[in-house]
Amino acid sequence: MTAQVSALPGFLNVIGYGGDDISFTVTLKDKDTGTAIPIVGTSTAQIRRYKDDTEFWSMTVVRDPIITNKAVITIPAAVSAAVEEYACLRSLYVGDDLVTGPMFQGFWDWQVVSTSTKTYASGQMTIIMEVSR
């Protein structure tokens, strides 16, 4: 999945499958000029059950070494599997397909700390636990 964030903080919903690495690429650009916004500082990204939850699971953020406004955020397979204990029976559309089964639904955010802390992107996180059909 690739997303372009042009208004900070950007909002991006993520859907993935339990037990898989889930990666998505984010590119930051100024919403008015289209100019690249370089990612400067230390990046952290977390998944939480609730927006203000103090408990979280960590995701990895890898900045592109050449394109300074691009990063790949990954939910490691161990994390996408670990949220299973919080899954509930839900339904949602993935494209045109209605999927019903155990799913974790929570929130994620990506922050960068340099001289201050900035949230670059956040959104809902859905991890579908039942992957065999």
C-alpha positions in Angstrom: 0.0 0.0 0.0 1.3 3.5 -0.8 -0.1 6.7 0.6 0.7 10.4 0.0 0.1 12.6 3.0 -0.3 16.2 2.1 -1.9 17.6 5.2 -0.2 17.0 8.6 -1.2 15.0 10.4 -2.5 12.8 7.6 -5.2 10.2 8.2 -4.8 6.7 6.7 -6.8 3.6 7.5 -4.8 0.4 7.3 -6.2 -3.2 6.8 -4.0 -6.3 7.0 -4.0 -9.9 7.9 -2.9 -11.5 11.2 0.4 -13.3 11.2 1.7 -11.4 8.1 4.1 -8.5 7.9 2.0 -5.5 6.9 3.9 -2.7 5.2 2.9 0.6 3.6 4.8 3.5 2.1 4.1 7.1 3.1 5.3 10.1 1.2 5.0 13.6 2.7 4.2 16.7 0.6 3.0 20.2 1.3 -0.7 20.4 0.6 -0.5 23.8 -1.1 2.8 23.7 -3.0 3.4 19.9 -3.5 6.9 20.4 -2.2 8.4 17.5 -0.4 8.4 17.6 3.4 11.7 16.0 4.6 11.4 13.5 7.5 13.9 14.8 10.1 14.3 13.3 13.6 13.5 10.0 15.3 10.4 8.2 14.0 8.2 6.0 16.1 4.9 4.2 15.2 2.5 2.3 17.4 -0.7 0.4 17.4 -3.1 1.0 20.2 -6.5 -0.6 21.1 -7.9 2.8 21.9 -6.6 6.3 20.8 -5.4 7.3 24.3 -4.3 3.8 25.4 -0.9 3.8 27.2 -0.3 0.2 26.1 0.9 -0.3 22.5 2.6 -2.5 20.0 5.6 -1.0 18.1 5.9 -0.8 14.3 9.1 -0.2 12.4 9.7 3.0 10.4 12.4 3.0 7.8 13.2 6.3 6.0 14.2 6.1 2.4 18.0 7.0 2.3 17.6 9.0 -1.0 14.0 10.3 -1.1 13.9 12.3 2.2 10.1 12.6 2.4 9.4 8.9 2.0 9.2 6.1 4.7 8.1 2.5 4.9 6.1 1.6 8.0 5.9 -2.1 8.8 3.8 -4.0 11.3 5.9 -7.1 12.0 4.2 -10.5 11.7 4.7 -11.1 15.4 2.7 -7.9 16.2 -0.1 -8.6 13.7 -0.5 -12.1 15.3 -0.2 -10.7 18.9 -3.3 -8.6 18.7 -5.5 -11.7 18.1 -6.4 -11.9 21.8 -8.3 -8.5 21.3 -10.1 -9.6 18.1 -13.9 -9.5 18.0 -16.3 -10.9 15.4 -16.8 -8.1 12.8 -17.6 -7.5 9.2 -16.1 -5.1 6.7 -15.7 -4.6 3.0 -12.3 -5.3 1.5 -12.8 -3.9 -2.0 -16.1 -5.5 -3.2 -15.8 -8.5 -0.9 -17.7 -8.6 2.5 -15.4 -10.2 5.0 -16.8 -11.5 8.3 -14.6 -13.0 11.0 -12.4 -12.2 14.0 -10.7 -8.8 13.6 -8.7 -6.5 15.7 -9.8 -2.9 15.3 -7.7 -0.2 16.9 -5.7 2.9 16.1 -2.1 3.6 14.9 0.0 6.7 14.7 3.4 7.8 13.4 5.3 10.5 15.3 8.7 12.1 14.6 10.7 13.8 17.4 13.2 16.4 16.4 13.0 19.8 18.2 9.4 18.9 19.0 7.1 15.9 18.6 4.9 15.9 15.5 2.3 13.4 14.4 2.8 12.8 10.7 0.0 10.3 10.2 -2.6 8.2 12.1 -5.7 6.3 11.5 -7.7 3.2 12.2 -6.0 -0.2 12.1 -7.9 -3.4 11.2 -6.2 -6.7 11.3 -8.2 -9.6 10.0 -7.3 -12.7 12.0 -9.0 -15.4 9.8 -6.9 -15.6 6.7 -7.8 -19.0 5.2 -10.9 -19.2 3.0 
